[in-house]
Amino acid sequence: MWGVGLLALGVVILLSINGSSPKNFARGDVNGDGRVDVADWELLQQYIGQAVNPKNPEMVRGDLNGDGFIDISDFSILMKILNDLKKAR
């Protein structure tokens, strides 16, 4: 089971409640593959309108504003992150 441990400087640290090692993910990396890209955008769309299930690390990572729901606010934050990454290239 995972829970959000820290959200700062664009890095989310997911802390394991069952004793396994914590994992770091870039903010917006919904699928946890180490990249923030269109695959994260597509996955987040599947969860829009749902309450975050703390047992689902993808949902925890997708709750970008930390309000416990996957909604248009999270989608907007991810779009901004993707646009900022595109501009940085």
Contact map, one row per residue, 1 for C-alpha under 8 A:
11100000000000011100000000000000000000000000000000000111000000000000000000000000000000000
11110000000001111100000000000000000000000000000000000111100100000000000000000000000000000
11111000000001111000000000000000000000000000000000000110100100000000000000000000000000000
01111110000111100000000000000000000000000000000000000000000100000000000000000000000000000
00111110000111100000000000000000000000000000000000000000000000000000000000000000000000000
00011111001111000000000000000000000000000000000000000000000000000000000000000000000000000
00011111111110000000000000000000000000000000000000000000000000000000000000000000000000000
00000111111100000000000000000000000000000000000000000000000000000000000000000000000000000
00000011111000000000000000000000000000000000000000000000000000000000000000000000000000000
00000011111100000000000001100000000000000000000000000000000000000000000000000000000000000
00000111111110000000000111100000000000000000000000000000000000000000000000000000000000000
00011111011111000000000111100000000000000000000000000000000010000000000000000000000000000
00011110001111100000011110000000000000000000000000000000000000000000000000000000000000000
01111100000111110000011110000000000000000000000000000000000000000000000000000000000000000
01111000000011111000111000000000000000000000000000000000000000000000000000000000000000000
11100000000001111111110000000000000000000000000000000000000000000000000000000000000000000
11100000000000111111000000000000000000000000000000000000000000000000000000000000000000000
11000000000000011111000000000000000000000000000000000000000000000000000000000000000000000
00000000000000011111100000000000000000000000000000000000000000000000000000000000000000000
00000000000000011111110000000000000000000000000000000000000000000000000000000000000000000
00000000000000110011111000000000000000000000000000000000000000000000000000000000000000000
00000000000011110001111100000000000000000000000000000000000000000000000000000000000000000
00000000000011100000111110000000000000000000000000000000000000000000000000000000000000000
00000000001111000000011111000000000000000000000000000000000000000000000000000000000000000
00000000001111000000001111101001010000000000000000000000000000000000000000000000000000000
00000000011100000000000111111000011100000000000000000000000000000000000000000000000000000
00000000011100000000000011111100000100000000000000000000000010010000000000000000000000000
00000000000000000000000001111100000100010000000000000000000011010000000000000100100000000
00000000000000000000000011111111111110010000000000000000000011000000000000000000000000000
00000000000000000000000000111111000100011011000000000000011011000000000000000000000000000
00000000000000000000000000001111100000110010000000000000010010000000000000000000000000000
00000000000000000000000010001111111000000000000000000000010000000000000000000000000000000
00000000000000000000000000001011111000000000000000000000000000000000000000000000000000000
00000000000000000000000011001001111100000000000000000000000000000000000000000000000000000
00000000000000000000000001001001111110000000000000000000000000000000000000000000000000000
00000000000000000000000001111100011111110000000000000000000000000000000000000000010000000
00000000000000000000000000001000001111111000000000000000000000000000000000000000010000000
00000000000000000000000000000000000111111100000000000000000000000000000000000000000000000
00000000000000000000000000000010000111111110000000000000000000000000000000000000000000000
00000000000000000000000000011110000111111111000000000000000000000000000000000000000000000
00000000000000000000000000000100000011111111100000000000000000000000000000100110000000000
00000000000000000000000000000000000001111111110000000000000000000000000000000000000000000
00000000000000000000000000000110000000111111111000000000000000000000000000000000000000000
00000000000000000000000000000100000000011111111100000000001001000000010000100000000000000
00000000000000000000000000000000000000001111111100000000000000000000000000100000000000000
00000000000000000000000000000000000000000111111100000000000000000000000000000000000000000
00000000000000000000000000000000000000000011111111000000001000000000011000000000000000000
00000000000000000000000000000000000000000001111111000000000000000000011100000000000000000
00000000000000000000000000000000000000000000001111100000000000000000111000000000000000000
00000000000000000000000000000000000000000000001111110000000000000000111000000000000000000
00000000000000000000000000000000000000000000000011111000000000000001110000000000000000000
00000000000000000000000000000000000000000000000001111101001100100001110000000000000000000
00000000000000000000000000000000000000000000000000111111001100000000000000000000000000000
11100000000000000000000000000000000000000000000000011111101100000000000000000000000000000
11100000000000000000000000000000000000000000000000001111100000000000000000000000000000000
11000000000000000000000000000000000000000000000000011111111100000000000000000000000000000
01100000000000000000000000000000000000000000000000000111111110000000000000000000000000000
00000000000000000000000000000111000000000000000000000001111111000000000000000000000000000
00000000000000000000000000000100000000000001001000011101111111100000010000000000000000000
01110000000000000000000000000000000000000000000000011101111111100000000000000000000000000
00000000000100000000000000111110000000000000000000000000111111110000000000000000000000000
00000000000000000000000000011100000000000001000000000000011111110000010001000000000000000
00000000000000000000000000000000000000000000000000010000001111111111110001000000000000000
00000000000000000000000000110000000000000000000000000000000011111100000001001100000000000
00000000000000000000000000000000000000000000000000000000000000111110000011001000000000000
00000000000000000000000000000000000000000000000000000000000000111111100000000000000000000
00000000000000000000000000000000000000000000000000000000000000101111100000000000000000000
00000000000000000000000000000000000000000000000000110000000000100111110000000000000000000
00000000000000000000000000000000000000000000000011110000000000100111111000000000000000000
00000000000000000000000000000000000000000001001111110000001001100001111111100000000000000
00000000000000000000000000000000000000000000001111000000000000000000111111100000000000000
00000000000000000000000000000000000000000000000100000000000000000000011111110000000000000
00000000000000000000000000000000000000000000000000000000000000001000011111111000000000000
00000000000000000000000000000000000000000000000000000000000001111000011111111100000000000
00000000000000000000000000000000000000001001100000000000000000000000011111111110000000000
00000000000000000000000000000000000000000000000000000000000000000000000111111111000000000
00000000000000000000000000000000000000000000000000000000000000011000000011111111100000000
00000000000000000000000000010000000000001000000000000000000000010000000001111111110000000
00000000000000000000000000000000000000001000000000000000000000000000000000111111111000000
00000000000000000000000000000000000000000000000000000000000000000000000000011111111100000
00000000000000000000000000010000000000000000000000000000000000000000000000001111111110000
00000000000000000000000000000000000110000000000000000000000000000000000000000111111111000
00000000000000000000000000000000000000000000000000000000000000000000000000000011111111100
00000000000000000000000000000000000000000000000000000000000000000000000000000001111111110
00000000000000000000000000000000000000000000000000000000000000000000000000000000111111111
00000000000000000000000000000000000000000000000000000000000000000000000000000000011111111
00000000000000000000000000000000000000000000000000000000000000000000000000000000001111111
00000000000000000000000000000000000000000000000000000000000000000000000000000000000111111
00000000000000000000000000000000000000000000000000000000000000000000000000000000000011111
